[in-house]
Amino acid sequence: MFDLLPDDPVIIAIVLILLSLIFFTYLLLRRTILEFRDGMRGGGR
């Protein structure tokens, strides 16, 4: 199982950065889509 993990810490860091970027992009897109749907519905305050 752990044979798949590279010993190079640089590769591990790059993979972690990519995963976090994907995660934050997903959160940002989700929030934007939800706010856009609320705006289309005539919602708001």
Long-range contacts (C-beta under 8 A, 24 or more apart in sequence): none
